[in-house]
Amino acid sequence: MRLTERDYRVLEALEKWGALGLGQVDAAFYRRPEDAGERARLYFNEIDRRDYWLGAYKRMDMLRRLELVRIERYINHHQTYLLTAQGHRLLKSLGRSALMNYRPTMPEMYLEHELAVAGIGLMLEETLGKRILSHRQLYETREPVGRRGRRSLVLPDLWIADKLRPCAVEVELCQKSAGRYKELWAEYRAYMPMNGRVLYMTGWESLGDILLRLAATERFPLLHVASLKEFKTLGERCPFVAATRNRDSGRPDEFQIVQLSASARVEGEEIQVAGRR
């Protein structure tokens, strides 16, 4: 069967994100729903029986039979698609591969986090029209820094490329120790481009409150927080709350991704990412 441009784009997405669920493939490359609720349902892979009767599932099964993708099955989650070695070789042969490696497996313990990151990234790519870099892309392109060539710890889950207000996005489903946050935020202070933001999307609202209190104590004004629940409802218009307060109103400062400029829309433009270019 002849492959289409959409098939190649699906393979490229699997290389970039490592793994994708059926709903995410459907939302990004097939149905592209306009309804916000339906859009969020698919991007966060909340699929049901009806989704298996539509074109995305049938086409992905065709790619599976061609051995370009494989299915990872789990006990507590929906099946997930990953790129195969053959699929990766195909992208390389066509000059469409962006990474040196592909992800051959996805342990269930990481699945919820990785699919949440992929869903957010795909959604932002569609709505912002900007270059969104995945953790996998950042890892392969990071460069040694400092006298001893130490690599920076700053490898966020997502990077929103924008010359005026670049954003690192961290998807936080589990709480880290206070010491670990202080260590990471020290790296962001050192390597974040001017006017950059660090956006945390948390699995529950109380974790956001914890991060804001710690950021206030550590005097880390770059941090802004929203819950995944809020982002699912509001998407790119979701307000991220800062630990700092507006001097006039006394209310916490807020930041919205959708207000970013369009300066990074053109592909191939110079992208500065937390201490690297």
VORODO-967998 format. One record per residue: z, x, y of N, C-alpha, C, O in turn. Coordinates in pm, whole numbers, padded with zeros to 5 digits, always signed. Each point is the difference from the previous one (the first is absolute). Example, Ala and Ser with C-alpha at 12.3 -4.5 7.8 and 13.67 -1.06 7.14 Angstrom:
% VORODO-967998
+00780+01319-00569+00000-00089+00119+00000+00090+00120+00066+00104-00002-00138-00139+00107+00006+00082+00119+00073-00077+00109+00017+00051+00111
END
This chain:
% VORODO-967998
+00000+00085-00120+00000-00085+00120+00000+00088+00125+00069+00102+00005-00145-00140+00092-00014+00080+00122+00122-00015+00089+00047-00111+00024+00003+00224+00026+00114-00002+00091-00044-00034+00141-00110+00038+00043+00195-00109+00028-00029-00040+00137+00083+00084+00097+00090+00073-00041-00121-00084+00170+00077+00069+00103+00147-00042-00006+00089+00082+00020-00064-00209-00048+00138-00048-00009+00073+00068-00116+00118+00032+00013-00185-00011-00124+00061+00070-00114+00044+00140+00041+00111+00043-00034-00197+00028+00106+00035+00135+00044+00119-00001+00095+00085+00089-00005-00079-00189+00091+00112-00010+00094+00131-00028-00073+00106+00049+00040-00113-00128-00147+00119-00024-00081+00047+00129-00066+00120+00030-00001-00213+00048-00053+00036+00128-00062+00060+00096+00103+00096+00071-00031-00151-00070+00151+00054+00085+00106+00143-00041+00035+00086+00085+00024-00061-00216-00021+00134-00050+00032+00100+00039-00109+00115+00034+00030-00157-00039-00155+00088+00041-00110+00032+00148+00008+00113+00041-00030-00209+00040+00071+00026+00142+00018+00100+00020+00114+00092+00081-00012-00110-00153+00122+00084+00018+00118+00144-00046-00022+00094+00071+00037-00078-00189-00096+00134-00059-00013+00067+00031-00133+00121-00017-00014-00198+00061-00085+00057+00034-00129-00002-00113-00099-00033+00020-00116+00068-00140+00161-00001-00119-00086-00007-00124+00087+00050-00001+00112-00114-00104-00165-00011-00126+00073+00015-00116-00098-00040+00009-00116+00097-00118+00165+00008-00122-00078-00122-00086+00021-00078+00022+00094+00060-00120-00181-00115-00089+00010-00006-00072+00134-00107-00011+00060+00222-00037-00011+00002-00071+00127-00046+00087+00115-00070-00047+00090+00108+00173-00091-00038+00091+00107-00149+00029+00000-00064+00003+00105+00007+00017-00224-00145+00019-00011-00072-00125+00048-00099+00008+00072+00150-00124-00112-00061-00128+00038+00001-00020+00151-00101-00039+00058+00216+00065+00005+00013-00021+00145-00084+00097+00081-00061-00039+00099+00058+00165-00142-00067+00103+00080-00150+00002-00019-00073+00037+00092+00023-00076-00212-00142+00021-00029-00076-00125-00047-00122+00004-00013+00193-00114-00010-00069-00118-00050+00023-00121+00091-00086-00033+00081+00199-00032-00092+00021-00123+00076+00023+00022+00149-00052-00075+00083+00129+00178-00047+00035+00028+00140+00044-00128+00072-00066-00042+00095+00175-00020-00138+00042-00129+00054+00039+00006+00147+00060+00097+00046-00095-00202+00027+00038-00010+00141+00140-00057+00017+00069+00033+00097-00027-00119-00189+00134-00058+00008+00104+00110-00017-00004+00076-00096+00098-00069+00191+00097+00110+00001+00089-00001-00124+00029+00106-00056+00013-00224+00012+00087-00008-00116-00071+00044-00127+00057+00073-00081-00182-00119+00063-00078+00039-00117-00032+00149+00005-00001+00068-00103-00026-00019+00221-00030+00142+00017+00120+00086-00041-00016+00099-00073+00135-00136+00119+00120+00076-00035+00031-00011-00149+00042+00098-00062-00062-00216+00005+00026-00019-00144-00081+00098-00083+00053+00062-00092-00181-00049+00123-00086+00088-00078+00026+00147+00028+00005+00082-00092+00013-00048+00220+00023+00141+00032+00131+00052-00060+00012+00120-00028+00084-00207+00010+00125+00042-00064+00001-00037-00148+00105-00004-00064-00225-00024+00011-00024-00015-00143+00083-00110-00065+00043+00013-00114-00022-00120+00188+00073-00115-00055-00102-00096-00061-00030-00106+00056-00023+00144-00171-00110-00074-00062+00050-00099-00104+00111+00012-00052-00194-00111+00023+00032-00098-00104-00123-00020-00089-00100+00070+00014+00108-00166-00103-00103-00018-00102-00139-00024+00059-00099+00049-00054+00090-00125+00163-00130-00035+00058-00078+00123+00045-00124-00002+00001+00194+00109+00037-00068+00120+00051-00081+00072-00107-00090+00077+00031+00123-00102-00157-00071+00067-00109-00135-00066-00032-00076+00052-00081+00048-00164+00145-00126-00069-00027-00107+00032+00103-00113-00048-00010+00147+00130+00108-00093+00025+00111-00073+00133-00017+00024+00075-00095-00115-00047+00190-00092+00112-00014+00064+00136-00009-00051+00087-00070+00163-00065+00140+00062+00132+00001+00041+00042-00140-00026+00113-00041+00090-00202-00032+00047+00034-00135-00118+00032-00093+00006+00096-00077-00110-00176+00085-00115+00022-00087-00069+00132+00030-00044+00071-00091+00034-00037+00220-00066+00125+00037+00086+00120-00038-00052+00102-00046+00183-00113+00064+00088+00110-00039-00002+00020-00151+00012+00113-00048-00027-00221-00026-00010+00014-00145-00130+00070-00038-00004+00075-00098-00101-00098+00175-00126+00070-00024+00018+00150+00025-00049+00083-00078+00117-00047+00187+00026+00141+00029+00088+00063-00107-00013+00119-00032+00103-00200-00024+00084+00050-00109-00084+00030-00123+00019+00103-00066-00113-00192+00033-00085+00020-00118-00093+00120+00019-00042+00063-00097+00009-00033+00222-00079+00120+00029+00086+00126+00003-00051+00111+00020+00183-00129-00039+00097+00110-00003+00010+00073+00134+00029+00119+00004-00053-00193+00104+00018+00055+00134+00140-00029+00053+00051+00073+00085+00011-00179-00135+00139-00031+00032+00073-00028-00131-00062-00030-00103+00194+00039+00109+00081-00035-00116+00111-00093+00045+00031-00008+00119+00028-00060-00215+00108-00095+00028+00131+00056-00051+00010+00046-00114+00092-00049+00200+00136+00035-00040+00076-00131-00014+00005-00080+00093+00055+00058-00209+00073-00125-00026+00150+00027-00001+00046+00105-00047+00030-00202+00099+00145+00014+00013+00071-00121-00056-00061-00105-00023+00190+00120+00000+00081-00111-00051+00037-00097+00112-00005-00121-00018+00041+00176+00135+00055-00083+00108-00093-00017+00119+00039-00060+00100-00162+00111-00109-00094-00011+00112-00139-00035-00051-00029+00013-00119-00055-00057+00211-00139-00027-00035-00072+00130-00034+00041+00107+00044-00146-00118-00121-00081+00118-00031-00058+00060+00128-00021-00070+00099-00002+00200-00103-00044+00074+00118-00120+00086-00035-00009+00052-00111-00082-00036+00206-00121+00079-00021+00018+00142+00054+00055+00020+00108-00104+00077-00186-00001+00140+00041-00139+00057-00023-00075-00049-00084+00042+00152+00158-00126+00070-00017+00006+00086-00127+00106+00052-00035-00218-00038-00033-00008+00090-00115-00063+00133+00040-00053+00014+00110+00060+00082-00202-00066+00128+00025-00149-00019+00019-00061+00067+00084+00002-00158-00161-00143-00027+00013-00033-00063+00135-00101+00032+00062+00188-00123-00018-00020-00061+00130+00011+00100+00113-00075-00006+00097+00169+00100-00110+00017+00102+00101-00119+00095+00002-00046+00041+00107-00004-00005-00226-00118+00086-00006-00121-00067+00065-00081+00066+00065+00070-00197-00084-00111-00073+00062+00007+00009+00152-00101+00027+00065+00220-00048-00009+00014+00010+00145-00034+00140+00049-00065+00016+00103+00108+00085-00176-00030+00138+00039-00150+00028-00005-00055+00066+00088-00011-00117-00191-00144+00025-00015-00080-00064+00112-00109+00047+00033+00163-00155+00027-00068-00069+00108+00046+00048+00138-00048-00049+00103+00139+00145-00101+00052+00048+00127+00090-00100+00069+00016+00004+00122+00045-00095-00199+00084-00105+00058+00148+00022-00031+00082-00084+00036-00049+00192-00101+00140+00027-00033+00069+00066+00120-00053+00093+00059+00171-00144-00025+00075+00055+00113+00115+00089-00045+00059+00071+00082-00026-00073-00211+00114+00075-00051-00040+00085-00119-00097-00030-00070+00172+00136+00048-00028+00088-00111+00042-00061-00133-00057+00031-00105+00158-00117+00109+00056-00056-00123+00008-00151+00006-00006-00060+00108+00018-00001-00223+00024-00144-00010+00134-00021-00069+00054+00094-00060+00000-00214+00066+00129-00028-00064-00025-00058-00138-00050-00112-00010+00083+00184-00098-00034-00046-00134+00096-00104-00057-00036-00071-00093+00157+00062+00149+00097-00095-00052+00092-00046+00113+00011+00067+00103+00056-00181-00124+00092-00052+00100+00126-00051-00071-00001-00110-00056+00109+00188+00057+00125-00045-00061+00051-00129+00064-00012-00018+00122+00067-00070-00201+00043-00131+00050+00107+00013+00108+00007-00084+00090+00076+00187-00097+00109+00015+00097-00053+00024+00142+00070-00028+00097-00193+00078-00084-00058+00023+00133-00095-00110+00044-00045-00002+00114+00013-00090-00203-00109-00094+00024+00023-00089+00121-00090-00015+00083+00208-00045-00071+00026-00093+00110-00020+00068+00135-00061-00057+00090+00113+00177-00077-00014+00074+00126-00146+00035+00027-00049-00021+00111-00020+00075-00211-00138+00046+00020-00094-00115+00032-00090+00015+00083+00108-00130-00146-00085-00115+00030+00031-00058+00137-00090-00048+00069+00217+00052-00028+00035-00046+00135-00067+00088+00105-00054-00051+00098+00058+00181-00119-00064+00094+00093-00150-00026+00006-00059-00005+00108-00003-00011-00226-00145-00024-00004-00036-00131+00069-00099-00006+00072+00178-00098-00094-00027-00129+00063+00006+00008+00151-00086-00055+00070+00188+00123-00018+00013+00018+00145-00118+00081+00054-00058-00035+00103+00024+00142-00173-00110+00084+00046-00133-00072+00003-00075+00011+00097+00046-00085-00203-00126-00076-00005-00005-00107+00109-00104-00022+00061+00218-00043-00039+00005-00104+00103-00024+00059+00139-00074-00057+00080+00136+00171-00052-00017+00063+00130-00141+00055+00019-00054-00004+00110-00005+00056-00217-00139+00046+00009-00092-00114+00042-00091+00019+00081+00115-00136-00136-00085-00115+00029+00019-00052+00142-00097-00030+00068+00222+00022-00023+00028-00066+00128-00008+00093+00120-00037-00042+00109+00073+00170-00129+00002+00093+00113-00133+00069+00023-00032+00037+00113-00046-00020-00219-00124+00075+00012+00026+00147+00030-00082+00066+00063+00198-00016-00109+00038+00139+00025+00006+00076-00131+00000-00058-00109+00006+00189+00120+00014+00082-00118+00146+00001-00044+00088+00042+00075-00063-00090-00197+00133+00000-00058+00001+00103-00113-00078-00011-00094+00165+00110+00104+00008+00104-00101+00112-00031-00099+00111-00036+00040-00141+00049-00168+00101-00024-00103+00084+00125-00022-00034+00109+00047+00145-00125-00118+00086+00113-00034-00078+00103-00081+00020+00120+00018-00108-00167-00105-00080+00092-00082-00092+00085+00087-00016+00120-00025-00043-00179+00126-00085+00076+00092+00082+00100+00080-00042+00115+00018+00158-00156+00029+00085+00089+00078+00048+00117-00085+00008+00113+00048+00022-00139-00174+00050+00106-00088-00107+00107-00023+00030+00119+00000-00153-00163-00020-00106+00097-00028-00042+00080+00123-00054+00110-00013+00077-00165+00131-00047+00068+00121+00110+00071+00077-00027+00063+00103+00152-00070-00150+00109+00064+00074-00017+00151-00002-00055+00056-00095+00101+00009+00201-00014+00144+00014+00136+00065+00018+00092-00063+00054-00077+00187-00098+00127+00071+00021+00027+00015+00150-00092+00021+00078+00219-00031-00039+00038+00015+00141+00116+00098+00010+00073+00021-00097-00057+00038+00214+00112+00091+00024-00026+00140-00052-00103+00027-00061+00199+00059+00086-00014+00142-00035-00019+00021-00150-00081+00083-00041+00155-00155-00039-00004+00022-00144-00100-00093-00070-00003-00007-00123-00076-00062+00200-00101-00087-00060+00060-00119-00073-00060-00051-00094+00181+00007+00136+00063-00114-00065-00075-00129+00032-00041-00022+00114+00024-00060-00213-00070-00126+00022+00097-00104+00055+00115-00009-00044-00162-00068+00141+00083-00101+00062+00038-00109-00100-00077-00032-00091+00198-00024+00108+00043-00113-00082-00063-00130+00047+00010-00103-00067-00076+00106+00182-00056-00121+00058-00127-00041-00075-00109+00046+00031+00126-00131-00128-00111-00058-00075+00026-00149-00014+00044-00045-00106-00071-00033+00211+00030-00143-00005-00087-00072-00100-00099+00055-00050+00135-00178+00021-00079-00081-00093-00137-00031+00058-00099-00006-00073+00092-00013+00205-00126-00029+00069-00001+00071+00134+00105+00027+00058-00224+00003-00010-00015+00054+00135-00108-00079+00072-00113-00009-00048+00148-00050+00163-00096-00072+00083-00052+00098+00104+00073+00042+00090-00200-00006-00102-00059+00102+00087-00037-00060+00134-00086-00088+00009+00150+00136+00096-00030-00044+00135+00041+00111+00095+00113+00048-00007-00202-00007+00095+00030+00112+00090+00114-00033+00097+00079+00088+00033-00071-00213+00011+00098-00035+00101+00138-00028-00059+00100+00046+00053-00095-00122-00165+00128-00033-00061-00011+00005-00153-00007-00105-00064+00005+00224+00007-00008+00011-00146+00127-00053-00065+00109+00010+00058-00122-00065-00178+00114-00060-00068+00012+00048-00143-00097-00004-00076+00217+00048+00040+00034+00023-00140+00067-00127-00051+00088-00055+00067-00129+00008-00184+00057-00122-00058+00071+00035-00129-00059+00059-00091+00186-00096+00083+00081+00022-00120+00037-00136-00059+00056-00085+00070-00086+00064-00197+00037-00124-00069+00126+00030-00079-00002+00075-00098+00112-00135+00140+00133+00035-00053+00056-00117-00082+00051-00097+00056-00062+00107-00188+00053-00103-00089+00139+00035-00051+00074-00088-00043-00038+00217+00049+00132+00047-00044+00060+00087+00110-00070+00074+00069+00202-00085-00053+00068+00076+00104+00022+00145-00044+00043+00026-00112-00072+00067+00202+00028+00142-00023+00137+00033+00060+00060-00082+00069-00013+00202-00095+00126+00044+00059-00020+00029+00148-00111+00029+00044+00220-00035+00031-00008+00029+00143-00050+00142+00023-00076+00026+00094+00118+00066-00179-00044+00139+00014-00150+00015-00019-00064+00078+00069+00009-00154-00162-00145+00007-00023-00077-00053+00119-00100+00059+00040+00145-00171+00018-00067-00053+00120+00007+00100+00115-00100+00020+00069+00215+00043-00049+00014+00097+00108-00097+00117-00020-00059+00050+00096+00044-00007-00222-00091+00110-00031-00144-00037+00032-00073+00077+00063+00031-00196-00107-00136-00045+00026-00027-00021+00148-00106+00036+00051+00203-00095+00019-00020-00027+00141-00005+00128+00082-00066+00006+00103+00137+00098-00149-00009+00130+00067-00142+00054-00010-00051+00062+00094-00013-00084-00209-00139+00042-00018-00092-00078+00093-00091+00057+00060+00113-00186-00049-00082-00082+00091+00016+00046+00144-00098+00005+00075+00219+00029-00035+00022+00051+00136-00083+00125+00026-00055+00020+00108+00047+00064-00211-00067+00129+00016-00152-00011-00001-00069+00075+00069+00017-00169-00149-00144+00001-00026-00076-00125+00047-00123-00005-00010+00195-00095+00060-00068-00122+00040-00081+00024+00128+00052+00059+00095-00179-00103-00091-00078+00012+00124+00063-00079+00114+00083-00088-00023-00121+00121+00143+00053-00068+00118-00030-00150-00008-00108-00041-00041+00206-00040+00081-00010-00146+00002-00009-00062-00139-00037-00116-00014+00071+00193-00090-00002-00052-00135+00119-00090-00028+00102+00006+00069-00115-00090-00170+00107-00089-00046+00019+00017-00150-00094+00034-00072+00216-00059+00026+00030-00004-00143+00041-00143-00033+00107-00045+00041-00192-00026-00113+00022-00141-00030+00052-00016-00142-00065+00041-00096+00182-00102+00083+00056-00028-00131-00017-00149-00033+00035-00086+00080-00090+00057-00198-00003-00136-00053+00098-00004-00116-00018+00071-00099+00120-00153+00110+00109+00002-00097-00007-00118-00095-00052-00107+00033+00105+00129-00154+00000-00104-00102+00097-00112+00029-00018-00111-00051+00120+00137+00131+00094-00106+00039+00050+00031+00141+00005+00115+00043+00032-00222+00029+00029+00014+00143+00121+00087+00028+00001+00073+00099+00102-00079-00184+00121+00079+00026-00029+00149-00005+00067+00078+00067-00166-00036-00147-00038+00141-00002-00056+00041+00135+00024+00112+00047-00099-00201+00016-00051+00027+00134+00113+00021+00099-00007+00088+00085+00112-00170-00095+00116+00015+00089+00069+00134-00021+00044+00065+00095-00035-00023-00221+00061+00129-00032-00079+00114+00065+00057+00091+00059-00190-00098-00072-00086+00104+00058+00011+00004+00152+00002+00108+00060+00005-00224+00002+00010-00005+00145+00133+00059+00049+00003+00072+00099+00105-00103-00170+00130+00057+00039-00001+00152-00016+00050+00072+00087-00106-00024-00196-00006+00144-00022-00089+00067+00104+00032+00109+00049-00146-00172-00016-00090+00056+00100+00067+00006+00137-00022+00095+00076+00103-00196-00043+00072+00001+00127+00102+00115+00003+00015+00069+00101+00054-00050-00214+00098+00109-00009-00067+00137+00011+00051+00091+00065-00168-00079-00129-00072+00127-00002-00090+00019+00123-00065+00104+00014+00062-00204+00073-00086+00005+00119-00146+00029-00041-00061+00098+00042+00010-00189-00125-00136+00015-00052-00084-00118+00050-00017-00099-00071-00035+00109+00194-00069-00114+00062-00136-00031-00061-00056-00106+00028+00001+00195-00112-00132-00024-00059+00003-00113-00102-00103-00061-00027+00220+00032-00029+00009-00095-00111-00008-00145+00047+00065-00039+00097-00147-00040-00169-00010-00144+00021+00001-00067-00137-00054+00054-00096+00115-00171+00087+00024-00063-00130-00046-00145-00002+00017-00074+00097-00076+00033-00208-00030-00140-00030+00017-00020-00150-00010+00096-00077+00034-00218+00035+00012-00026-00143-00138-00031-00058-00089-00047+00071+00073+00073-00199-00125-00036-00067-00024-00150+00007-00114-00044+00010+00220-00034-00014-00012-00145+00010-00065-00039+00133-00087-00087+00004+00129+00152+00105-00058-00028+00131-00147+00042+00004-00084-00072+00054+00055+00188-00111-00138+00048+00002-00091-00091-00082-00114-00024+00040+00162-00027-00152-00080-00093-00080-00037-00124+00080-00108-00055-00017+00201+00011+00103-00022-00122+00079-00088+00026+00122-00088-00080+00031+00111+00191+00039-00065+00025+00128-00109+00106-00005-00079+00012+00093+00074+00066-00202-00102+00102-00012+00010+00104+00110+00109+00042+00037-00225+00000+00015-00005+00106+00100+00068-00038+00132+00023+00087+00084+00009-00215-00064+00069-00044+00121+00152+00001-00016+00072-00041+00090-00025+00088-00203+00143+00006-00028+00069+00094+00100-00044+00113+00016+00151-00159+00051+00073+00089+00091+00092+00095-00075+00074-00042-00089-00079+00169+00125+00090+00100-00057+00108+00029+00104-00031+00033+00115+00156-00045-00155+00113+00015+00092+00047+00145+00002+00008+00064-00105+00023-00013+00224+00047+00137+00017+00151+00004+00014+00064-00102+00025-00007+00221-00041+00144+00017+00021+00033+00006+00148+00115-00020+00038-00215+00046+00047+00020+00007+00144-00010-00139+00062-00056-00092-00061+00108+00077+00181-00001-00130+00068-00072+00010+00135+00004+00103+00067-00068-00213-00031-00068-00008+00128+00104-00003+00112+00095-00079-00004-00114+00164+00103+00100+00009+00108+00010-00128+00081+00108-00035+00048-00219-00035-00031+00000-00121+00083+00060-00119-00073+00087-00069+00053-00135+00043-00175+00044-00119-00074+00123+00025-00087+00071-00094-00035-00047+00219+00000+00112+00030-00089-00030-00029-00146+00086+00020-00086-00206-00067+00058-00039-00033-00136-00063+00122-00068-00050+00090+00068+00051-00085-00202-00061+00114-00070-00149+00011+00034-00069-00100+00010+00022+00222+00007-00142+00023+00021-00077-00042-00125+00051+00009-00111-00176-00055+00131-00083-00042-00112-00136+00068+00007-00043+00048+00105-00023-00044-00220-00131+00062-00012-00085-00083-00095+00048-00045-00104-00174+00025+00140-00093-00073-00085-00121+00087-00032-00059+00061+00089+00024-00055-00216-00113+00082-00043-00129-00048+00064-00085+00081+00037+00069-00212-00023-00125-00055+00049-00032+00042+00142-00115-00009+00042+00214+00057+00032-00023+00043+00137-00051+00143+00009-00027+00049+00109+00013+00018-00221-00056+00134+00002-00140-00001+00059-00073-00098-00015+00036+00206+00081-00134+00007+00058-00104+00018-00109+00034+00027-00115-00159-00043+00151-00109+00015-00096-00056+00141-00001-00113+00022-00043+00192+00075+00091-00054+00135+00018-00035+00070-00130-00080+00093-00001+00141-00138-00113-00026+00068-00127-00095-00078-00088-00004+00022-00121-00073-00114+00178-00085-00086-00080-00119+00075-00058-00047-00035-00108-00003+00137+00177-00119+00071-00043+00035+00096-00112+00090+00083+00016-00158-00091-00127+00025+00089-00113-00043+00141+00035-00096+00021+00074+00170+00076-00128-00034+00139+00023+00064+00057+00125-00014+00119+00028+00085-00203+00048+00064+00050+00121+00121+00086-00039+00058-00018-00108-00021+00109+00196+00114+00088-00028+00126-00083-00012+00032-00078+00090+00040+00096-00201+00120-00078-00025+00120+00094-00007+00001+00094-00080+00099-00117+00163+00120+00082-00001+00108-00074-00076+00031-00115+00031+00026+00182-00131+00097-00064-00088+00124+00088-00011-00002+00103-00067+00109-00144+00133+00132+00062-00014-00005+00149-00028+00040+00045-00107-00089+00031+00201+00002+00144-00013-00125+00060-00060-00007+00121-00017-00094-00204-00016-00124+00054-00050-00117-00074+00063+00017-00113+00047-00135+00174-00047-00115-00060+00065-00109-00022-00102-00107-00051+00034
END
